[in-house]
Amino acid sequence: MAVLRSQRSHLNLHLPLTKLSNALPPISLPLLPPTSTAAPTEYNCSSSSAPISPADLDKIQVLGSGNGGTVYKVRHKETSEIYALKIIHHNFDSNFRRQLNPEMEILRCTDSPHVVKCHSIFQNPSGEFGIVMEYMDSGTLENVLKSEGAFSESKVADVAKKLLNGLHYLHSNKIIHRDIKPANLLVNSNMEVKIADFGVSKILGRTLDTCNSFVGTCAYMSPERFDSQTYDENHDGYAGDIWSLGVTLMELYMGHFPLLPPGERADWPTLMCVVCFGELPSLPEGVSDELKSFVECCLQKESSKRWSASKLLTHPFVCKDSTSEEQ
Ligand SMILES: Nc1ncnc2c1ncn2[C@@H]1O[C@H](COP(=O)(O)OP(=O)(O)OP(=O)(O)O)[C@@H](O)[C@H]1O
């Protein structure tokens, strides 16, 4: 307990910024025009089709809402194609009003089968932003877990491989997601799994970063994000996504949040003690050596000992019986 108290006394409780390395020049994206224009402004995310504007879409139902906005299922009037439309909440400052936030920038420039596809971004005359995305008809991995229960090892391996391909793509493009968890991973009926919700993500090297102080969801946060001084003050952020992936995959296999006993409240101090000072709970008996080893490679407390996404793609757990997947 004394050790715990002394460790706590020099904890950095306001979650410092990730230190940037490999800085790139800022990506130049156009500033959006002033909000007084009568027609919506549209940004096409796909090179092959015309931009979709709000007038092209009929709202069908609300799919969910979070801190960043509300997501609707919508139908394109002309093609009958179904999309997901995220309307970003309107409580932003005047600087934010005129610029794409990191989520929009990332969705606009990413193109991977493992990252949710953005078709179009627009701004209404009132200043409200909309993101037209591909519709993932099975919802989030969190929903799938609730309705179908714990995943088999082979299903966890399949999801792991798809997410690793997505993270490898993002990390190769200097993007850190910072909020990997079952609720931010979307699934469709083709059993595709895609990384979504870039609301707190970061593009390394950007000069503009509107989400510096945001911490992501603490339940899936790595030790260095709780306490960078003890764990690794030079962490680059990518390894934080790998930790969150490890917790997420354990959750899929065990059927409940793995770092606390089922039903225990995941408050910040309890989680910090478990993640930073406690021994991590092990996987249940009967689990294969490959899964055990894979999770260990993700959940190393020292971030530099964690495997990268590209190295994990070579781990026997994900490349047991299939050929390497394309990005
Ligand atoms: N492309 C999509 N296809 C299908 N459903 C989606 C899609 N995008 C989001 N959703 C649904 O809408 C919900 C809200 O999405 P949102 O991006 O606002 O994320 P959130 O994780 O709930 O919120 P926050 O921004 O606070 O993290 C999701 O939980 C999901 O159920």
The ligand as an SDF file (V2000), in Angstrom:
LIG
                    3D

 31 33  0  0  0  0  0  0  0  0999 V2000
  -20.7200    3.6070  -40.3940 N   0  0  0  0  0  0  0  0  0  0  0  0
  -21.6080    3.1690  -39.5050 C   0  0  0  0  0  0  0  0  0  0  0  0
  -22.4610    2.1790  -39.7990 N   0  0  0  0  0  0  0  0  0  0  0  0
  -23.3510    1.7260  -38.9010 C   0  0  0  0  0  0  0  0  0  0  0  0
  -23.4780    2.2280  -37.6360 N   0  0  0  0  0  0  0  0  0  0  0  0
  -22.6660    3.2300  -37.2760 C   0  0  0  0  0  0  0  0  0  0  0  0
  -21.6910    3.7640  -38.1740 C   0  0  0  0  0  0  0  0  0  0  0  0
  -21.0110    4.7410  -37.5260 N   0  0  0  0  0  0  0  0  0  0  0  0
  -21.5320    4.8210  -36.3000 C   0  0  0  0  0  0  0  0  0  0  0  0
  -22.5380    3.9250  -36.1230 N   0  0  0  0  0  0  0  0  0  0  0  0
  -23.3650    3.7300  -34.9260 C   0  0  0  0  0  0  0  0  0  0  0  0
  -23.5860    4.9800  -34.3190 O   0  0  0  0  0  0  0  0  0  0  0  0
  -23.1260    4.9720  -32.9630 C   0  0  0  0  0  0  0  0  0  0  0  0
  -22.5700    6.3310  -32.6020 C   0  0  0  0  0  0  0  0  0  0  0  0
  -21.4060    6.5640  -33.3570 O   0  0  0  0  0  0  0  0  0  0  0  0
  -20.3200    7.6570  -32.9740 P   0  0  0  0  0  0  0  0  0  0  0  0
  -19.3160    7.7320  -34.0630 O   0  0  0  0  0  0  0  0  0  0  0  0
  -20.9840    8.9180  -32.5670 O   0  0  0  0  0  0  0  0  0  0  0  0
  -19.5440    6.9880  -31.8460 O   0  0  0  0  0  0  0  0  0  0  0  0
  -19.6290    6.7740  -30.2870 P   0  0  0  0  0  0  0  0  0  0  0  0
  -18.4770    5.8430  -30.0540 O   0  0  0  0  0  0  0  0  0  0  0  0
  -20.9390    6.2910  -29.8050 O   0  0  0  0  0  0  0  0  0  0  0  0
  -19.4080    8.1610  -29.6810 O   0  0  0  0  0  0  0  0  0  0  0  0
  -18.1520    8.9970  -29.2330 P   0  0  0  0  0  0  0  0  0  0  0  0
  -17.9450    9.9440  -30.3610 O   0  0  0  0  0  0  0  0  0  0  0  0
  -18.6240    9.6200  -27.9770 O   0  0  0  0  0  0  0  0  0  0  0  0
  -17.0180    8.0250  -29.0220 O   0  0  0  0  0  0  0  0  0  0  0  0
  -22.1200    3.8320  -32.9020 C   0  0  0  0  0  0  0  0  0  0  0  0
  -22.0260    3.3070  -31.6060 O   0  0  0  0  0  0  0  0  0  0  0  0
  -22.6850    2.8360  -33.8990 C   0  0  0  0  0  0  0  0  0  0  0  0
  -23.6650    2.0330  -33.2680 O   0  0  0  0  0  0  0  0  0  0  0  0
  1  2  1  0
  2  3  1  0
  2  7  2  0
  3  4  2  0
  4  5  1  0
  5  6  2  0
  6  7  1  0
  6 10  1  0
  7  8  1  0
  8  9  2  0
  9 10  1  0
 10 11  1  0
 11 12  1  0
 11 30  1  0
 12 13  1  0
 13 14  1  0
 13 28  1  0
 14 15  1  0
 15 16  1  0
 16 17  2  0
 16 18  1  0
 16 19  1  0
 19 20  1  0
 20 21  2  0
 20 22  1  0
 20 23  1  0
 23 24  1  0
 24 25  2  0
 24 26  1  0
 24 27  1  0
 28 29  1  0
 28 30  1  0
 30 31  1  0
M  END
$$$$
